[in-house]
Amino acid sequence: MTIRAVLAGTGHYLPSKILTNDDMSEFVETSDEWIIARTGIRQRHQAAEGELTSDLATHAAHEALADAGLTPDDIDLIVVATTTPDFTFPATATIVQKNLGMTHGAAFDLQAVCSGFIYGVNVVDAMIRSGAAKNVLLIGAETFTRILDFTDRTTCVLFGDGAGAVVLCAQDVSEDGQGVLASFIRSDGHHKDLLHVDGGPSSTGTVGHVRMIGNQVFKRAVTDIADAMRQCAAKVDMPIEDIDWFVPHQANQRILNGVAKKLKIDPDTVISTVAKHANTSAASVPLALHTAIMDGRIKRGDTVMLEAFGGGFTWGAALLRY
């Protein structure tokens, strides 16, 4: 028997306001056909005025806790993966902690852009295996539309707001039991100019806007994601073809298709929510995971590969048995 981080519950939250591709054409020169052909995106959600990243995260956290049959009193750690925190400090996770009525445990943010949730799985898994945490809320939450330049059609059509949450619990399981089986994370800081925000507290004193050279990001994303998935699966000697489901970061349908083709994955086993949610950065993987569990595709006992690629560059994968 061994201690593993077992997925006990999932939750999500999407703001009520929806921006369709036709809505986007009112901001920039674009069209529904142009966006769908290049990205697969049909709509995205946008947080209301005054609706903060911590609000989205808190909604998702409540749903995940209910799904796990736990209360905030049972949680000893909250980790929020986000690129769009409420404030420079304190950590958004501590605000979620307050919102949940917790006066115990610890809470911190994790910043790896779109790979944030995968990095979070890696960190939480290590903490649970070491005994440093028992029941953990891991949340990916973003109000990414707040850092978009709505005059730049190459970026503003790609992103949306949302939050996804999971509860990971320490359990003593058999070798073929549930839980996180392996994770793999990497970064390469030499490519900042390909995908970055042109502002920050230390550099400009402003928030800044997203800037991206999409074609170059696409090439790196497909190659690095495929490599991460291979290396993650190899840690437990599991052939890619034996994995039941793949839950990728929902950046662009063309990237999802490119990775599946490169690894010869059955497209029907790849969960895609990009058409409805667009790219919600650190929230996209837990949102897609929640969707596939709730609609019955992912069932208990299934093996699931999560993966993501983000600015930095950061990338990674995590393999679990649900």
Rosetta blueprint (number, residue, H / E / L):
1 M L
2 T E
3 I E
4 R E
5 A E
6 V E
7 L E
8 A E
9 G E
10 T E
11 G E
12 H E
13 Y E
14 L L
15 P L
16 S L
17 K E
18 I E
19 L E
20 T E
21 N H
22 D H
23 D H
24 M H
25 S L
26 E L
27 F L
28 V L
29 E L
30 T L
31 S L
32 D H
33 E H
34 W H
35 I H
36 I H
37 A H
38 R H
39 T H
40 G L
41 I L
42 R L
43 Q E
44 R E
45 H E
46 Q E
47 A L
48 A L
49 E L
50 G L
51 E L
52 L L
53 T H
54 S H
55 D H
56 L H
57 A H
58 T H
59 H H
60 A H
61 A H
62 H H
63 E H
64 A H
65 L H
66 A H
67 D H
68 A H
69 G L
70 L L
71 T L
72 P H
73 D H
74 D H
75 I L
76 D L
77 L E
78 I E
79 V E
80 V E
81 A E
82 T L
83 T L
84 T L
85 P L
86 D L
87 F L
88 T L
89 F L
90 P L
91 A L
92 T H
93 A H
94 T H
95 I H
96 V H
97 Q H
98 K H
99 N H
100 L L
101 G L
102 M L
103 T L
104 H L
105 G L
106 A E
107 A E
108 F E
109 D E
110 L E
111 Q L
112 A L
113 V H
114 C H
115 S H
116 G H
117 F H
118 I H
119 Y H
120 G H
121 V H
122 N H
123 V H
124 V H
125 D H
126 A H
127 M H
128 I H
129 R H
130 S H
131 G L
132 A L
133 A L
134 K L
135 N E
136 V E
137 L E
138 L E
139 I E
140 G E
141 A E
142 E E
143 T E
144 F H
145 T H
146 R H
147 I H
148 L L
149 D L
150 F L
151 T L
152 D L
153 R H
154 T H
155 T H
156 C H
157 V L
158 L L
159 F E
160 G L
161 D E
162 G E
163 A E
164 G E
165 A E
166 V E
167 V E
168 L E
169 C E
170 A E
171 Q E
172 D E
173 V E
174 S L
175 E L
176 D L
177 G L
178 Q L
179 G E
180 V E
181 L E
182 A E
183 S E
184 F E
185 I E
186 R E
187 S E
188 D L
189 G H
190 H H
191 H H
192 K H
193 D H
194 L H
195 L E
196 H E
197 V E
198 D L
199 G L
200 G L
201 P L
202 S L
203 S L
204 T L
205 G L
206 T L
207 V L
208 G L
209 H L
210 V E
211 R E
212 M E
213 I L
214 G H
215 N H
216 Q H
217 V H
218 F H
219 K H
220 R H
221 A H
222 V H
223 T H
224 D H
225 I H
226 A H
227 D H
228 A H
229 M H
230 R H
231 Q H
232 C H
233 A H
234 A H
235 K L
236 V L
237 D L
238 M L
239 P L
240 I H
241 E H
242 D H
243 I L
244 D L
245 W E
246 F E
247 V E
248 P E
249 H L
250 Q L
251 A L
252 N L
253 Q H
254 R H
255 I H
256 L H
257 N H
258 G H
259 V H
260 A H
261 K H
262 K H
263 L H
264 K L
265 I L
266 D L
267 P H
268 D H
269 T H
270 V E
271 I L
272 S L
273 T L
274 V H
275 A H
276 K H
277 H H
278 A L
279 N E
280 T L
281 S H
282 A H
283 A H
284 S H
285 V H
286 P H
287 L H
288 A H
289 L H
290 H H
291 T H
292 A H
293 I H
294 M H
295 D L
296 G L
297 R L
298 I L
299 K L
300 R L
301 G L
302 D L
303 T E
304 V E
305 M E
306 L E
307 E E
308 A E
309 F E
310 G E
311 G L
312 G L
313 F L
314 T E
315 W E
316 G E
317 A E
318 A E
319 L E
320 L E
321 R E
322 Y L
